[in-house]
Amino acid sequence: MRLRHAMEIRHPARRIEAWRHGRQVADAHKASSQPAPRLGSRDVFCYFDNDSKVSAPFDAADLACRLGVPIGLGGGA
């Protein structure tokens, strides 16, 4: 994995990991000023898109592997 790519994936991975465990990230842009309910976990759905359309599926697979999410492509998490 390219170093720049790894750094680009790290930011969304940290955010998704926090959301998965029911936490909120400090710099979140929220729809409400009310605090979110404290949850033990959350289901997180994200749309993955980038400039290089042919790379998007591989980038999404890298992100899933970083988060320990099975991707069903063999050789992954």
mmCIF file of the N, C-alpha and C atoms, coordinates in Angstrom:
data_MODEL
# 
_entry.id   MODEL 
# 
loop_
_atom_site.group_PDB 
_atom_site.id 
_atom_site.type_symbol 
_atom_site.label_atom_id 
_atom_site.label_alt_id 
_atom_site.label_comp_id 
_atom_site.label_asym_id 
_atom_site.label_entity_id 
_atom_site.label_seq_id 
_atom_site.pdbx_PDB_ins_code 
_atom_site.Cartn_x 
_atom_site.Cartn_y 
_atom_site.Cartn_z 
_atom_site.occupancy 
_atom_site.B_iso_or_equiv 
_atom_site.pdbx_formal_charge 
_atom_site.auth_seq_id 
_atom_site.auth_comp_id 
_atom_site.auth_asym_id 
_atom_site.auth_atom_id 
_atom_site.pdbx_PDB_model_num 
ATOM 1   N N  . MET A 1 1  ? 0.850   -1.172  0.000   1.00 0.00 ? 1  MET A N  1 
ATOM 2   C CA . MET A 1 1  ? 0.000   0.000   0.000   1.00 0.00 ? 1  MET A CA 1 
ATOM 3   C C  . MET A 1 1  ? 0.896   1.236   0.000   1.00 0.00 ? 1  MET A C  1 
ATOM 4   N N  . ARG A 1 2  ? 0.580   2.181   -0.858  1.00 0.00 ? 2  ARG A N  1 
ATOM 5   C CA . ARG A 1 2  ? 1.340   3.435   -0.903  1.00 0.00 ? 2  ARG A CA 1 
ATOM 6   C C  . ARG A 1 2  ? 1.209   4.180   0.419   1.00 0.00 ? 2  ARG A C  1 
ATOM 7   N N  . LEU A 1 3  ? 2.267   4.887   0.826   1.00 0.00 ? 3  LEU A N  1 
ATOM 8   C CA . LEU A 1 3  ? 2.241   5.630   2.083   1.00 0.00 ? 3  LEU A CA 1 
ATOM 9   C C  . LEU A 1 3  ? 1.135   6.676   2.075   1.00 0.00 ? 3  LEU A C  1 
ATOM 10  N N  . ARG A 1 4  ? 1.034   7.446   0.988   1.00 0.00 ? 4  ARG A N  1 
ATOM 11  C CA . ARG A 1 4  ? -0.004  8.472   0.927   1.00 0.00 ? 4  ARG A CA 1 
ATOM 12  C C  . ARG A 1 4  ? -1.384  7.839   1.048   1.00 0.00 ? 4  ARG A C  1 
ATOM 13  N N  . HIS A 1 5  ? -1.578  6.731   0.341   1.00 0.00 ? 5  HIS A N  1 
ATOM 14  C CA . HIS A 1 5  ? -2.861  6.038   0.402   1.00 0.00 ? 5  HIS A CA 1 
ATOM 15  C C  . HIS A 1 5  ? -3.152  5.596   1.838   1.00 0.00 ? 5  HIS A C  1 
ATOM 16  N N  . ALA A 1 6  ? -2.171  5.047   2.524   1.00 0.00 ? 6  ALA A N  1 
ATOM 17  C CA . ALA A 1 6  ? -2.362  4.590   3.901   1.00 0.00 ? 6  ALA A CA 1 
ATOM 18  C C  . ALA A 1 6  ? -2.771  5.747   4.799   1.00 0.00 ? 6  ALA A C  1 
ATOM 19  N N  . MET A 1 7  ? -2.172  6.913   4.599   1.00 0.00 ? 7  MET A N  1 
ATOM 20  C CA . MET A 1 7  ? -2.512  8.079   5.406   1.00 0.00 ? 7  MET A CA 1 
ATOM 21  C C  . MET A 1 7  ? -3.926  8.571   5.084   1.00 0.00 ? 7  MET A C  1 
ATOM 22  N N  . GLU A 1 8  ? -4.327  8.494   3.807   1.00 0.00 ? 8  GLU A N  1 
ATOM 23  C CA . GLU A 1 8  ? -5.667  8.925   3.408   1.00 0.00 ? 8  GLU A CA 1 
ATOM 24  C C  . GLU A 1 8  ? -6.735  8.000   3.972   1.00 0.00 ? 8  GLU A C  1 
ATOM 25  N N  . ILE A 1 9  ? -6.444  6.727   4.094   1.00 0.00 ? 9  ILE A N  1 
ATOM 26  C CA . ILE A 1 9  ? -7.395  5.750   4.624   1.00 0.00 ? 9  ILE A CA 1 
ATOM 27  C C  . ILE A 1 9  ? -7.484  5.858   6.147   1.00 0.00 ? 9  ILE A C  1 
ATOM 28  N N  . ARG A 1 10 ? -6.413  6.262   6.803   1.00 0.00 ? 10 ARG A N  1 
ATOM 29  C CA . ARG A 1 10 ? -6.372  6.314   8.267   1.00 0.00 ? 10 ARG A CA 1 
ATOM 30  C C  . ARG A 1 10 ? -7.455  7.233   8.841   1.00 0.00 ? 10 ARG A C  1 
ATOM 31  N N  . HIS A 1 11 ? -7.672  8.402   8.237   1.00 0.00 ? 11 HIS A N  1 
ATOM 32  C CA . HIS A 1 11 ? -8.645  9.360   8.773   1.00 0.00 ? 11 HIS A CA 1 
ATOM 33  C C  . HIS A 1 11 ? -10.071 8.792   8.776   1.00 0.00 ? 11 HIS A C  1 
ATOM 34  N N  . PRO A 1 12 ? -10.591 8.328   7.641   1.00 0.00 ? 12 PRO A N  1 
ATOM 35  C CA . PRO A 1 12 ? -11.947 7.760   7.701   1.00 0.00 ? 12 PRO A CA 1 
ATOM 36  C C  . PRO A 1 12 ? -12.009 6.494   8.552   1.00 0.00 ? 12 PRO A C  1 
ATOM 37  N N  . ALA A 1 13 ? -10.933 5.723   8.595   1.00 0.00 ? 13 ALA A N  1 
ATOM 38  C CA . ALA A 1 13 ? -10.937 4.501   9.412   1.00 0.00 ? 13 ALA A CA 1 
ATOM 39  C C  . ALA A 1 13 ? -11.110 4.843   10.888  1.00 0.00 ? 13 ALA A C  1 
ATOM 40  N N  . ARG A 1 14 ? -10.440 5.879   11.358  1.00 0.00 ? 14 ARG A N  1 
ATOM 41  C CA . ARG A 1 14 ? -10.590 6.289   12.763  1.00 0.00 ? 14 ARG A CA 1 
ATOM 42  C C  . ARG A 1 14 ? -12.016 6.740   13.058  1.00 0.00 ? 14 ARG A C  1 
ATOM 43  N N  . ARG A 1 15 ? -12.602 7.486   12.137  1.00 0.00 ? 15 ARG A N  1 
ATOM 44  C CA . ARG A 1 15 ? -13.968 7.973   12.333  1.00 0.00 ? 15 ARG A CA 1 
ATOM 45  C C  . ARG A 1 15 ? -14.959 6.804   12.357  1.00 0.00 ? 15 ARG A C  1 
ATOM 46  N N  . ILE A 1 16 ? -14.839 5.916   11.405  1.00 0.00 ? 16 ILE A N  1 
ATOM 47  C CA . ILE A 1 16 ? -15.741 4.768   11.334  1.00 0.00 ? 16 ILE A CA 1 
ATOM 48  C C  . ILE A 1 16 ? -15.588 3.898   12.571  1.00 0.00 ? 16 ILE A C  1 
ATOM 49  N N  . GLU A 1 17 ? -14.366 3.687   13.016  1.00 0.00 ? 17 GLU A N  1 
ATOM 50  C CA . GLU A 1 17 ? -14.121 2.874   14.206  1.00 0.00 ? 17 GLU A CA 1 
ATOM 51  C C  . GLU A 1 17 ? -14.796 3.501   15.434  1.00 0.00 ? 17 GLU A C  1 
ATOM 52  N N  . ALA A 1 18 ? -14.710 4.811   15.579  1.00 0.00 ? 18 ALA A N  1 
ATOM 53  C CA . ALA A 1 18 ? -15.382 5.489   16.692  1.00 0.00 ? 18 ALA A CA 1 
ATOM 54  C C  . ALA A 1 18 ? -16.887 5.287   16.600  1.00 0.00 ? 18 ALA A C  1 
ATOM 55  N N  . TRP A 1 19 ? -17.460 5.512   15.433  1.00 0.00 ? 19 TRP A N  1 
ATOM 56  C CA . TRP A 1 19 ? -18.911 5.354   15.252  1.00 0.00 ? 19 TRP A CA 1 
ATOM 57  C C  . TRP A 1 19 ? -19.354 3.923   15.526  1.00 0.00 ? 19 TRP A C  1 
ATOM 58  N N  . ARG A 1 20 ? -18.566 2.951   15.063  1.00 0.00 ? 20 ARG A N  1 
ATOM 59  C CA . ARG A 1 20 ? -18.903 1.541   15.283  1.00 0.00 ? 20 ARG A CA 1 
ATOM 60  C C  . ARG A 1 20 ? -19.026 1.221   16.758  1.00 0.00 ? 20 ARG A C  1 
ATOM 61  N N  . HIS A 1 21 ? -18.237 1.897   17.578  1.00 0.00 ? 21 HIS A N  1 
ATOM 62  C CA . HIS A 1 21 ? -18.218 1.617   19.015  1.00 0.00 ? 21 HIS A CA 1 
ATOM 63  C C  . HIS A 1 21 ? -19.058 2.615   19.813  1.00 0.00 ? 21 HIS A C  1 
ATOM 64  N N  . GLY A 1 22 ? -19.959 3.314   19.110  1.00 0.00 ? 22 GLY A N  1 
ATOM 65  C CA . GLY A 1 22 ? -20.903 4.191   19.781  1.00 0.00 ? 22 GLY A CA 1 
ATOM 66  C C  . GLY A 1 22 ? -20.345 5.524   20.231  1.00 0.00 ? 22 GLY A C  1 
ATOM 67  N N  . ARG A 1 23 ? -19.145 5.874   19.777  1.00 0.00 ? 23 ARG A N  1 
ATOM 68  C CA . ARG A 1 23 ? -18.547 7.148   20.165  1.00 0.00 ? 23 ARG A CA 1 
ATOM 69  C C  . ARG A 1 23 ? -18.746 8.175   19.058  1.00 0.00 ? 23 ARG A C  1 
ATOM 70  N N  . GLN A 1 24 ? -18.507 9.430   19.388  1.00 0.00 ? 24 GLN A N  1 
ATOM 71  C CA . GLN A 1 24 ? -18.584 10.526  18.427  1.00 0.00 ? 24 GLN A CA 1 
ATOM 72  C C  . GLN A 1 24 ? -17.197 11.127  18.259  1.00 0.00 ? 24 GLN A C  1 
ATOM 73  N N  . VAL A 1 25 ? -16.856 11.503  17.051  1.00 0.00 ? 25 VAL A N  1 
ATOM 74  C CA . VAL A 1 25 ? -15.575 12.149  16.810  1.00 0.00 ? 25 VAL A CA 1 
ATOM 75  C C  . VAL A 1 25 ? -15.684 13.626  17.176  1.00 0.00 ? 25 VAL A C  1 
ATOM 76  N N  . ALA A 1 26 ? -14.596 14.207  17.635  1.00 0.00 ? 26 ALA A N  1 
ATOM 77  C CA . ALA A 1 26 ? -14.615 15.581  18.146  1.00 0.00 ? 26 ALA A CA 1 
ATOM 78  C C  . ALA A 1 26 ? -14.985 16.606  17.075  1.00 0.00 ? 26 ALA A C  1 
ATOM 79  N N  . ASP A 1 27 ? -14.576 16.368  15.849  1.00 0.00 ? 27 ASP A N  1 
ATOM 80  C CA . ASP A 1 27 ? -14.813 17.359  14.793  1.00 0.00 ? 27 ASP A CA 1 
ATOM 81  C C  . ASP A 1 27 ? -16.023 17.030  13.917  1.00 0.00 ? 27 ASP A C  1 
ATOM 82  N N  . ALA A 1 28 ? -16.984 16.290  14.469  1.00 0.00 ? 28 ALA A N  1 
ATOM 83  C CA . ALA A 1 28 ? -18.165 15.883  13.701  1.00 0.00 ? 28 ALA A CA 1 
ATOM 84  C C  . ALA A 1 28 ? -19.020 17.091  13.331  1.00 0.00 ? 28 ALA A C  1 
ATOM 85  N N  . HIS A 1 29 ? -19.583 17.047  12.142  1.00 0.00 ? 29 HIS A N  1 
ATOM 86  C CA . HIS A 1 29 ? -20.573 18.027  11.691  1.00 0.00 ? 29 HIS A CA 1 
ATOM 87  C C  . HIS A 1 29 ? -21.923 17.353  11.864  1.00 0.00 ? 29 HIS A C  1 
ATOM 88  N N  . LYS A 1 30 ? -22.646 17.743  12.889  1.00 0.00 ? 30 LYS A N  1 
ATOM 89  C CA . LYS A 1 30 ? -23.888 17.059  13.240  1.00 0.00 ? 30 LYS A CA 1 
ATOM 90  C C  . LYS A 1 30 ? -25.110 17.846  12.787  1.00 0.00 ? 30 LYS A C  1 
ATOM 91  N N  . ALA A 1 31 ? -26.198 17.148  12.570  1.00 0.00 ? 31 ALA A N  1 
ATOM 92  C CA . ALA A 1 31 ? -27.456 17.764  12.154  1.00 0.00 ? 31 ALA A CA 1 
ATOM 93  C C  . ALA A 1 31 ? -28.178 18.396  13.340  1.00 0.00 ? 31 ALA A C  1 
ATOM 94  N N  . SER A 1 32 ? -27.799 18.017  14.556  1.00 0.00 ? 32 SER A N  1 
ATOM 95  C CA . SER A 1 32 ? -28.468 18.524  15.746  1.00 0.00 ? 32 SER A CA 1 
ATOM 96  C C  . SER A 1 32 ? -27.431 18.955  16.775  1.00 0.00 ? 32 SER A C  1 
ATOM 97  N N  . SER A 1 33 ? -27.777 19.927  17.576  1.00 0.00 ? 33 SER A N  1 
ATOM 98  C CA . SER A 1 33 ? -26.879 20.347  18.653  1.00 0.00 ? 33 SER A CA 1 
ATOM 99  C C  . SER A 1 33 ? -27.023 19.431  19.870  1.00 0.00 ? 33 SER A C  1 
ATOM 100 N N  . GLN A 1 34 ? -28.030 18.575  19.867  1.00 0.00 ? 34 GLN A N  1 
ATOM 101 C CA . GLN A 1 34 ? -28.234 17.630  20.959  1.00 0.00 ? 34 GLN A CA 1 
ATOM 102 C C  . GLN A 1 34 ? -27.186 16.524  20.889  1.00 0.00 ? 34 GLN A C  1 
ATOM 103 N N  . PRO A 1 35 ? -26.664 16.117  22.031  1.00 0.00 ? 35 PRO A N  1 
ATOM 104 C CA . PRO A 1 35 ? -25.701 15.017  22.006  1.00 0.00 ? 35 PRO A CA 1 
ATOM 105 C C  . PRO A 1 35 ? -26.361 13.728  21.533  1.00 0.00 ? 35 PRO A C  1 
ATOM 106 N N  . ALA A 1 36 ? -25.616 12.941  20.820  1.00 0.00 ? 36 ALA A N  1 
ATOM 107 C CA . ALA A 1 36 ? -26.125 11.649  20.350  1.00 0.00 ? 36 ALA A CA 1 
ATOM 108 C C  . ALA A 1 36 ? -26.278 10.710  21.544  1.00 0.00 ? 36 ALA A C  1 
ATOM 109 N N  . PRO A 1 37 ? -27.248 9.808   21.483  1.00 0.00 ? 37 PRO A N  1 
ATOM 110 C CA . PRO A 1 37 ? -27.400 8.857   22.589  1.00 0.00 ? 37 PRO A CA 1 
ATOM 111 C C  . PRO A 1 37 ? -26.172 7.959   22.695  1.00 0.00 ? 37 PRO A C  1 
ATOM 112 N N  . ARG A 1 38 ? -25.800 7.626   23.910  1.00 0.00 ? 38 ARG A N  1 
ATOM 113 C CA . ARG A 1 38 ? -24.662 6.731   24.123  1.00 0.00 ? 38 ARG A CA 1 
ATOM 114 C C  . ARG A 1 38 ? -25.098 5.313   23.775  1.00 0.00 ? 38 ARG A C  1 
ATOM 115 N N  . LEU A 1 39 ? -24.387 4.706   22.880  1.00 0.00 ? 39 LEU A N  1 
ATOM 116 C CA . LEU A 1 39 ? -24.697 3.348   22.448  1.00 0.00 ? 39 LEU A CA 1 
ATOM 117 C C  . LEU A 1 39 ? -23.461 2.476   22.608  1.00 0.00 ? 39 LEU A C  1 
ATOM 118 N N  . GLY A 1 40 ? -23.684 1.186   22.822  1.00 0.00 ? 40 GLY A N  1 
ATOM 119 C CA . GLY A 1 40 ? -22.554 0.265   22.894  1.00 0.00 ? 40 GLY A CA 1 
ATOM 120 C C  . GLY A 1 40 ? -21.918 0.069   21.532  1.00 0.00 ? 40 GLY A C  1 
ATOM 121 N N  . SER A 1 41 ? -22.746 0.109   20.509  1.00 0.00 ? 41 SER A N  1 
ATOM 122 C CA . SER A 1 41 ? -22.228 -0.042  19.146  1.00 0.00 ? 41 SER A CA 1 
ATOM 123 C C  . SER A 1 41 ? -23.247 0.537   18.173  1.00 0.00 ? 41 SER A C  1 
ATOM 124 N N  . ARG A 1 42 ? -22.787 0.784   16.971  1.00 0.00 ? 42 ARG A N  1 
ATOM 125 C CA . ARG A 1 42 ? -23.651 1.285   15.900  1.00 0.00 ? 42 ARG A CA 1 
ATOM 126 C C  . ARG A 1 42 ? -23.304 0.550   14.616  1.00 0.00 ? 42 ARG A C  1 
ATOM 127 N N  . ASP A 1 43 ? -24.302 0.361   13.775  1.00 0.00 ? 43 ASP A N  1 
ATOM 128 C CA . ASP A 1 43 ? -24.034 -0.093  12.414  1.00 0.00 ? 43 ASP A CA 1 
ATOM 129 C C  . ASP A 1 43 ? -23.616 1.140   11.625  1.00 0.00 ? 43 ASP A C  1 
ATOM 130 N N  . VAL A 1 44 ? -22.539 1.020   10.879  1.00 0.00 ? 44 VAL A N  1 
ATOM 131 C CA . VAL A 1 44 ? -22.039 2.149   10.092  1.00 0.00 ? 44 VAL A CA 1 
ATOM 132 C C  . VAL A 1 44 ? -22.062 1.751   8.625   1.00 0.00 ? 44 VAL A C  1 
ATOM 133 N N  . PHE A 1 45 ? -22.699 2.575   7.821   1.00 0.00 ? 45 PHE A N  1 
ATOM 134 C CA . PHE A 1 45 ? -22.743 2.382   6.380   1.00 0.00 ? 45 PHE A CA 1 
ATOM 135 C C  . PHE A 1 45 ? -22.044 3.574   5.756   1.00 0.00 ? 45 PHE A C  1 
ATOM 136 N N  . CYS A 1 46 ? -21.120 3.314   4.873   1.00 0.00 ? 46 CYS A N  1 
ATOM 137 C CA . CYS A 1 46 ? -20.418 4.433   4.239   1.00 0.00 ? 46 CYS A CA 1 
ATOM 138 C C  . CYS A 1 46 ? -20.340 4.202   2.734   1.00 0.00 ? 46 CYS A C  1 
ATOM 139 N N  . TYR A 1 47 ? -20.370 5.286   2.032   1.00 0.00 ? 47 TYR A N  1 
ATOM 140 C CA . TYR A 1 47 ? -20.249 5.288   0.583   1.00 0.00 ? 47 TYR A CA 1 
ATOM 141 C C  . TYR A 1 47 ? -18.815 5.640   0.269   1.00 0.00 ? 47 TYR A C  1 
ATOM 142 N N  . PHE A 1 48 ? -18.135 4.812   -0.478  1.00 0.00 ? 48 PHE A N  1 
ATOM 143 C CA . PHE A 1 48 ? -16.732 5.025   -0.770  1.00 0.00 ? 48 PHE A CA 1 
ATOM 144 C C  . PHE A 1 48 ? -16.574 5.408   -2.231  1.00 0.00 ? 48 PHE A C  1 
ATOM 145 N N  . ASP A 1 49 ? -16.051 6.574   -2.467  1.00 0.00 ? 49 ASP A N  1 
ATOM 146 C CA . ASP A 1 49 ? -15.839 7.069   -3.821  1.00 0.00 ? 49 ASP A CA 1 
ATOM 147 C C  . ASP A 1 49 ? -14.521 7.830   -3.832  1.00 0.00 ? 49 ASP A C  1 
ATOM 148 N N  . ASN A 1 50 ? -13.855 7.802   -4.940  1.00 0.00 ? 50 ASN A N  1 
ATOM 149 C CA . ASN A 1 50 ? -12.633 8.599   -5.084  1.00 0.00 ? 50 ASN A CA 1 
ATOM 150 C C  . ASN A 1 50 ? -12.441 8.967   -6.546  1.00 0.00 ? 50 ASN A C  1 
ATOM 151 N N  . ASP A 1 51 ? -11.428 9.741   -6.832  1.00 0.00 ? 51 ASP A N  1 
ATOM 152 C CA . ASP A 1 51 ? -11.208 10.237  -8.191  1.00 0.00 ? 51 ASP A CA 1 
ATOM 153 C C  . ASP A 1 51 ? -10.914 9.128   -9.191  1.00 0.00 ? 51 ASP A C  1 
ATOM 154 N N  . SER A 1 52 ? -10.195 8.139   -8.767  1.00 0.00 ? 52 SER A N  1 
ATOM 155 C CA . SER A 1 52 ? -9.834  7.053   -9.660  1.00 0.00 ? 52 SER A CA 1 
ATOM 156 C C  . SER A 1 52 ? -10.848 5.926   -9.480  1.00 0.00 ? 52 SER A C  1 
ATOM 157 N N  . LYS A 1 53 ? -11.873 5.918   -10.306 1.00 0.00 ? 53 LYS A N  1 
ATOM 158 C CA . LYS A 1 53 ? -12.991 4.986   -10.140 1.00 0.00 ? 53 LYS A CA 1 
ATOM 159 C C  . LYS A 1 53 ? -12.552 3.525   -10.118 1.00 0.00 ? 53 LYS A C  1 
ATOM 160 N N  . VAL A 1 54 ? -11.528 3.187   -10.884 1.00 0.00 ? 54 VAL A N  1 
ATOM 161 C CA . VAL A 1 54 ? -11.088 1.790   -10.886 1.00 0.00 ? 54 VAL A CA 1 
ATOM 162 C C  . VAL A 1 54 ? -10.421 1.421   -9.574  1.00 0.00 ? 54 VAL A C  1 
ATOM 163 N N  . SER A 1 55 ? -9.953  2.416   -8.810  1.00 0.00 ? 55 SER A N  1 
ATOM 164 C CA . SER A 1 55 ? -9.295  2.149   -7.531  1.00 0.00 ? 55 SER A CA 1 
ATOM 165 C C  . SER A 1 55 ? -10.281 2.064   -6.375  1.00 0.00 ? 55 SER A C  1 
ATOM 166 N N  . ALA A 1 56 ? -11.475 2.615   -6.534  1.00 0.00 ? 56 ALA A N  1 
ATOM 167 C CA . ALA A 1 56 ? -12.424 2.690   -5.425  1.00 0.00 ? 56 ALA A CA 1 
ATOM 168 C C  . ALA A 1 56 ? -12.703 1.328   -4.785  1.00 0.00 ? 56 ALA A C  1 
ATOM 169 N N  . PRO A 1 57 ? -12.967 0.259   -5.545  1.00 0.00 ? 57 PRO A N  1 
ATOM 170 C CA . PRO A 1 57 ? -13.232 -1.029  -4.893  1.00 0.00 ? 57 PRO A CA 1 
ATOM 171 C C  . PRO A 1 57 ? -12.037 -1.526  -4.077  1.00 0.00 ? 57 PRO A C  1 
ATOM 172 N N  . PHE A 1 58 ? -10.831 -1.319  -4.575  1.00 0.00 ? 58 PHE A N  1 
ATOM 173 C CA . PHE A 1 58 ? -9.641  -1.760  -3.855  1.00 0.00 ? 58 PHE A CA 1 
ATOM 174 C C  . PHE A 1 58 ? -9.402  -0.903  -2.617  1.00 0.00 ? 58 PHE A C  1 
ATOM 175 N N  . ASP A 1 59 ? -9.654  0.395   -2.730  1.00 0.00 ? 59 ASP A N  1 
ATOM 176 C CA . ASP A 1 59 ? -9.523  1.285   -1.577  1.00 0.00 ? 59 ASP A CA 1 
ATOM 177 C C  . ASP A 1 59 ? -10.544 0.928   -0.508  1.00 0.00 ? 59 ASP A C  1 
ATOM 178 N N  . ALA A 1 60 ? -11.765 0.631   -0.918  1.00 0.00 ? 60 ALA A N  1 
ATOM 179 C CA . ALA A 1 60 ? -12.797 0.227   0.024   1.00 0.00 ? 60 ALA A CA 1 
ATOM 180 C C  . ALA A 1 60 ? -12.407 -1.083  0.710   1.00 0.00 ? 60 ALA A C  1 
ATOM 181 N N  . ALA A 1 61 ? -11.831 -2.018  -0.044  1.00 0.00 ? 61 ALA A N  1 
ATOM 182 C CA . ALA A 1 61 ? -11.379 -3.285  0.539   1.00 0.00 ? 61 ALA A CA 1 
ATOM 183 C C  . ALA A 1 61 ? -10.245 -3.035  1.539   1.00 0.00 ? 61 ALA A C  1 
ATOM 184 N N  . ASP A 1 62 ? -9.330  -2.125  1.226   1.00 0.00 ? 62 ASP A N  1 
ATOM 185 C CA . ASP A 1 62 ? -8.250  -1.779  2.161   1.00 0.00 ? 62 ASP A CA 1 
ATOM 186 C C  . ASP A 1 62 ? -8.826  -1.212  3.454   1.00 0.00 ? 62 ASP A C  1 
ATOM 187 N N  . LEU A 1 63 ? -9.812  -0.346  3.335   1.00 0.00 ? 63 LEU A N  1 
ATOM 188 C CA . LEU A 1 63 ? -10.446 0.246   4.509   1.00 0.00 ? 63 LEU A CA 1 
ATOM 189 C C  . LEU A 1 63 ? -11.134 -0.838  5.339   1.00 0.00 ? 63 LEU A C  1 
ATOM 190 N N  . ALA A 1 64 ? -11.866 -1.718  4.679   1.00 0.00 ? 64 ALA A N  1 
ATOM 191 C CA . ALA A 1 64 ? -12.546 -2.804  5.388   1.00 0.00 ? 64 ALA A CA 1 
ATOM 192 C C  . ALA A 1 64 ? -11.540 -3.690  6.126   1.00 0.00 ? 64 ALA A C  1 
ATOM 193 N N  . CYS A 1 65 ? -10.442 -4.018  5.479   1.00 0.00 ? 65 CYS A N  1 
ATOM 194 C CA . CYS A 1 65 ? -9.412  -4.846  6.123   1.00 0.00 ? 65 CYS A CA 1 
ATOM 195 C C  . CYS A 1 65 ? -8.823  -4.129  7.333   1.00 0.00 ? 65 CYS A C  1 
ATOM 196 N N  . ARG A 1 66 ? -8.591  -2.832  7.196   1.00 0.00 ? 66 ARG A N  1 
ATOM 197 C CA . ARG A 1 66 ? -8.048  -2.040  8.311   1.00 0.00 ? 66 ARG A CA 1 
ATOM 198 C C  . ARG A 1 66 ? -8.995  -2.082  9.511   1.00 0.00 ? 66 ARG A C  1 
ATOM 199 N N  . LEU A 1 67 ? -10.311 -2.156  9.235   1.00 0.00 ? 67 LEU A N  1 
ATOM 200 C CA . LEU A 1 67 ? -11.319 -2.182  10.293  1.00 0.00 ? 67 LEU A CA 1 
ATOM 201 C C  . LEU A 1 67 ? -11.662 -3.594  10.752  1.00 0.00 ? 67 LEU A C  1 
ATOM 202 N N  . GLY A 1 68 ? -11.046 -4.600  10.124  1.00 0.00 ? 68 GLY A N  1 
ATOM 203 C CA . GLY A 1 68 ? -11.320 -5.979  10.500  1.00 0.00 ? 68 GLY A CA 1 
ATOM 204 C C  . GLY A 1 68 ? -12.654 -6.491  10.008  1.00 0.00 ? 68 GLY A C  1 
ATOM 205 N N  . VAL A 1 69 ? -13.155 -5.896  8.913   1.00 0.00 ? 69 VAL A N  1 
ATOM 206 C CA . VAL A 1 69 ? -14.443 -6.286  8.352   1.00 0.00 ? 69 VAL A CA 1 
ATOM 207 C C  . VAL A 1 69 ? -14.204 -7.269  7.206   1.00 0.00 ? 69 VAL A C  1 
ATOM 208 N N  . PRO A 1 70 ? -14.833 -8.434  7.240   1.00 0.00 ? 70 PRO A N  1 
ATOM 209 C CA . PRO A 1 70 ? -14.653 -9.399  6.157   1.00 0.00 ? 70 PRO A CA 1 
ATOM 210 C C  . PRO A 1 70 ? -15.125 -8.799  4.825   1.00 0.00 ? 70 PRO A C  1 
ATOM 211 N N  . ILE A 1 71 ? -14.361 -9.038  3.764   1.00 0.00 ? 71 ILE A N  1 
ATOM 212 C CA . ILE A 1 71 ? -14.722 -8.460  2.476   1.00 0.00 ? 71 ILE A CA 1 
ATOM 213 C C  . ILE A 1 71 ? -15.127 -9.495  1.442   1.00 0.00 ? 71 ILE A C  1 
ATOM 214 N N  . GLY A 1 72 ? -14.916 -10.749 1.712   1.00 0.00 ? 72 GLY A N  1 
ATOM 215 C CA . GLY A 1 72 ? -15.356 -11.796 0.812   1.00 0.00 ? 72 GLY A CA 1 
ATOM 216 C C  . GLY A 1 72 ? -14.595 -11.881 -0.502  1.00 0.00 ? 72 GLY A C  1 
ATOM 217 N N  . LEU A 1 73 ? -13.385 -11.331 -0.534  1.00 0.00 ? 73 LEU A N  1 
ATOM 218 C CA . LEU A 1 73 ? -12.585 -11.387 -1.768  1.00 0.00 ? 73 LEU A CA 1 
ATOM 219 C C  . LEU A 1 73 ? -11.431 -12.363 -1.655  1.00 0.00 ? 73 LEU A C  1 
ATOM 220 N N  . GLY A 1 74 ? -11.375 -13.128 -0.587  1.00 0.00 ? 74 GLY A N  1 
ATOM 221 C CA . GLY A 1 74 ? -10.286 -14.061 -0.387  1.00 0.00 ? 74 GLY A CA 1 
ATOM 222 C C  . GLY A 1 74 ? -8.992  -13.319 -0.053  1.00 0.00 ? 74 GLY A C  1 
ATOM 223 N N  . GLY A 1 75 ? -8.253  -13.814 0.880   1.00 0.00 ? 75 GLY A N  1 
ATOM 224 C CA . GLY A 1 75 ? -6.997  -13.201 1.261   1.00 0.00 ? 75 GLY A CA 1 
ATOM 225 C C  . GLY A 1 75 ? -7.164  -11.961 2.124   1.00 0.00 ? 75 GLY A C  1 
ATOM 226 N N  . GLY A 1 76 ? -8.397  -11.506 2.336   1.00 0.00 ? 76 GLY A N  1 
ATOM 227 C CA . GLY A 1 76 ? -8.651  -10.340 3.179   1.00 0.00 ? 76 GLY A CA 1 
ATOM 228 C C  . GLY A 1 76 ? -8.978  -10.738 4.589   1.00 0.00 ? 76 GLY A C  1 
ATOM 229 N N  . ALA A 1 77 ? -9.457  -9.772  5.344   1.00 0.00 ? 77 ALA A N  1 
ATOM 230 C CA . ALA A 1 77 ? -9.806  -10.034 6.756   1.00 0.00 ? 77 ALA A CA 1 
ATOM 231 C C  . ALA A 1 77 ? -11.005 -10.960 6.840   1.00 0.00 ? 77 ALA A C  1 
# 
